[in-house]
Amino acid sequence: MKIGQALADVEIRYKERTLKLKCLVDTGASRSIISKRLAEKMGAFIPFEKPYDIRTADKEGKLRLIGYCRLGVKFQGVEVPGGAVFEVAENLREDLELVIGRPEIDSWDIIFTSEGPRPKKVPIEFEII
């Protein structure tokens, strides 16, 4: 793992489906991404009218974003009010299902500790300034 990356326990929900998994928390990711495999498994995949590509940190790497989904989320056992919207990538690498990126890291006020990432305040509170 690189600096600015960590693994975290997350529980995602959509309607009656719930799944617990490890996700990558990546301060260098400008979006939060879910694999097409997982979005379809949850039954939450909504396709974009016009898919698009984004660059990755790997040289000449690209992710194809083809849709989105809104899921209920518990991050490290803490409920995220309103859940989160994840963009769906059709070509996320096989060993990765979910990436929590900078927008959620900032809005959930995630801090990185020696025990791993966690919300700074529990319960999570949002501010509009």
N, C-alpha and C positions, 0 to 999 in steps of 0.2 A: 504494500500500500504506500501511496505517496503522502507527503506532508499535506495536511488539509483534507485528508480522507479518513474515515473511520467506519466501522460497522455498527449497526444499531438494531435492536429488536423493534419490530413494528407489527401491528395488527391492522389489516385493512378489511373494510366491510363494504358490501354492496347488497342491498336488500337483505335476503336471508343468508347470503354467503359471507363467511368470515375466514380469513387465512392469516396465520402467523408466519413471519419469515424474517430473515436478516436482510437489511438494505444497506446500500452504500450511502454515506453522508459525505458529500463532496463540495467543499467550499469553492472549487473552481468551476462547478457546473452552473451555467446560467439558467437552467431549467430543471424541473423535477420530471423524471422520465420513468415510464413503466414499459415493460416489454409487451409486445403484441400478444405473446403467449399468455401472460398473466392477465392482461386486460380482458381477453376473450374468456379465459377460465373464470374470471369474476362475473362475466356477463355484462360488463360496463362499457365496452368499447363503443365509441361514437366516432365515425370516420369524418375526416376533413373533406370539404369539397375539393380543395387543392392541397395535396401533400407537399412538403418542402423538405430540404436538406439543411442540416446545421453541421458545422465543423466540430471535430473533437480535438482533444489535445494531441492525439497521435498524428504523426505526419501524414497528410492526405487522408485522414480519417473523416468519415461523414456518417451521420445518423439520418435516416429517412423517417421523418415524423409524419404519421398518417392519420392521426386522430387524437382524441383525448378521452379521459374518464374522470368522473368525480367520485371519490371514495371517502368513506368514513375512515379515520386514522387514529390509532393509539400509538404514540411514539414513546418508546421506553416505558410503557405502562401508563402514560399520561394522555388523556383524551385531548384531541385537537378540535376545538370548537369549529363546527362547520366543515370539518374534513379538509380535503385538498383536491386540487385539479392536477392531474398528471398528464403530460403529453405522451402519446403512444409511439414507440419506435419499432419499426418492423425488423430492424437489424441490430438490436442491442445484443451484445455478446452473450453467448450461451450460458456463462456462469453468473450472469447478473440479471435480476428481475426488476429491481426498483432502485432508483437513484433519487435521493433527497438533495436538491440543489440550493443555491444561494437564496432564492426568494423565500423558501420555507425556512431555511436556517435563520434568516433574519426575522421573519414574521413570527416564528415560534420561539425566538430568542434562545436558540440552541448555543450552549457553550461546550467546549471540549475539555474534558477532565481526564485524569489518569485512569479513571474507571470507564471512560468512553463518553460519547456525546449525550447531553441531557438538556431538557429545558431549564433555563435559569430560574424561572418562577413556575410554581405549580399551585393552582391551575394555570394553564396558559391563558394570558390575557392579551388582547389586541388593542392597539391604540391608533386613532386617526388624528393626525396632527395637522 
